[in-house]
Amino acid sequence: MTYVRRSPSVAARMLGGEMMIMSGQDSTLFTLNPTASAIWNAADGVTPLEQIVERTICSDYEAEPADALRDALELVQGLAAEGILVVSDSPLQEPAP
């Protein structure tokens, strides 16, 4: 299983239907499309990515589960490389404030 959680070192706001995320490390600005925004919003660290994809991507976009999960894994790995998401093979707890 793959679990994802939003990174505590970013600032995020929904603007005009797109999620805008600014990296706290280098102030890089990222814009997420609606599909990526849906994954971002559901990334709580305890819901498996497979369930997130099934509940949000497959139902909202009529995507095939295997294809949607493959694309979602690629997306979250890319966002994790940028420090936007934290990815783990076990549930993640929210960081202490």
ChimeraX attribute file (.defattr): number of C-alpha atoms within 10 A of each C-alpha:
attribute: neighborCount
match mode: 1-to-1
recipient: residues
	/A:1	11
	/A:2	17
	/A:3	23
	/A:4	28
	/A:5	27
	/A:6	22
	/A:7	19
	/A:8	16
	/A:9	12
	/A:10	18
	/A:11	14
	/A:12	16
	/A:13	12
	/A:14	12
	/A:15	9
	/A:16	7
	/A:17	11
	/A:18	16
	/A:19	19
	/A:20	17
	/A:21	18
	/A:22	17
	/A:23	18
	/A:24	15
	/A:25	10
	/A:26	8
	/A:27	11
	/A:28	11
	/A:29	13
	/A:30	16
	/A:31	16
	/A:32	16
	/A:33	12
	/A:34	13
	/A:35	16
	/A:36	18
	/A:37	17
	/A:38	18
	/A:39	22
	/A:40	21
	/A:41	12
	/A:42	21
	/A:43	22
	/A:44	19
	/A:45	21
	/A:46	16
	/A:47	18
	/A:48	19
	/A:49	24
	/A:50	19
	/A:51	16
	/A:52	22
	/A:53	25
	/A:54	18
	/A:55	13
	/A:56	15
	/A:57	23
	/A:58	18
	/A:59	12
	/A:60	12
	/A:61	10
	/A:62	11
	/A:63	14
	/A:64	12
	/A:65	15
	/A:66	13
	/A:67	11
	/A:68	18
	/A:69	20
	/A:70	12
	/A:71	13
	/A:72	20
	/A:73	18
	/A:74	12
	/A:75	16
	/A:76	24
	/A:77	17
	/A:78	13
	/A:79	19
	/A:80	17
	/A:81	12
	/A:82	14
	/A:83	18
	/A:84	25
	/A:85	24
	/A:86	20
	/A:87	24
	/A:88	14
	/A:89	10
	/A:90	14
	/A:91	17
	/A:92	16
	/A:93	10
	/A:94	13
	/A:95	8
	/A:96	5
	/A:97	4
